[in-house]
Amino acid sequence: MGKSIVFTVTTDLTQDQRMQRIAGTLAKAGFKVTLVGRSLPNSTPLTKQDFQQHRITCHFHKGPLFYLEYTIRLLFWLLGHRHDILGTIDADTAIAGIVASWWQKIPMVYDAHELFPEMPEVVHRPLVRKVWAALEKWAFKRASLRYTVSASLVQYFQETYQVPVHLIRNVPFRQEQIIPTKPVPYFIYQGALNEGRGLECTLEAMQNIPATLVICGEGPLKPKLQELATKLGVGEKVVFKGNVPPPQLAELTKNAWAGIMLLENRGLSYYYSLANKFFDYVQAGIPQVCVPFPEYQLLNTQHEVALLASTNVMEVRQAMLTLLHDHETYQRLQQNCLLAAQEWNWEQEGTHLVMLYQ
């Protein structure tokens, strides 16, 4: 058996496809992997994986008290379970990871999915932003190996913290390249229902779109979005599916007409992002309406898989109508998705990940 690795996250594990891919890939490469997350009131049972899974139960589920309680519980769990490598995922599990790795004298890996001090929920709260910035800096300096999800973030972190940072993009596994017949066109959004995801703009754009919008995901914005859909008169053609298990989500995405990937520029975390849904749509063989942020622009010049539109209702609506009615454009983007899927996949990215850990 190879070395043991423990990864720490604040998700409930079931919907965390990136961490399932990372943990599964390293387990298949011979590492003994444990993924630690938390139990939520609505968490579904864990499914059997090639790696160990453990959930921590907290009394608090959000805000400073949650972070404090989870950090303490996670730290005690880590100190009670010896591993060879400690993988800290993002700044929200950094304190426990830094202290445990120091106490146990084991190397720490830092995986930055987000630029925490630049998150929309944080960027206009100076004190909170300072706390996350300090934690992030501490984690980058403490870590023996560091990687993140986009080339823009690699450059930002290397310039900010003067340490080497690697790129491991959040891409899905290769999918079978079969395009199903789509008699009833619908657009799909997958991901959290949070501020800054362009969802309000998308709902408004739906007013003049002869198709359905399927929203897969949960989040604090859901009640407001449902209310807005009704107010705008599009309630009957917007379907809120909630959290959908990964296999069903892949099927829903493959049968969609096109995807929605709109972020608002509310801080560098979103501006430099490279969301997994961008690649999920590509693997499903569907074009998408996507924001013209640096990473997406760069990829779209390599393979034109998206119509780029800012979060302006008229732009989004026009892009959606083009995908529905301009057959030539749609076919071109769809064929480009099939080509890009052969390059942008976890089989390629996972090989690099294993090399970093070895």
Summary of the structure (lengths in Angstrom):
residues: 358
radius of gyration: 20.4
end to end distance: 13.3
largest distance: 61.2
contacts: 1177
relative contact order: 0.11
helix: 46%
strand: 17%
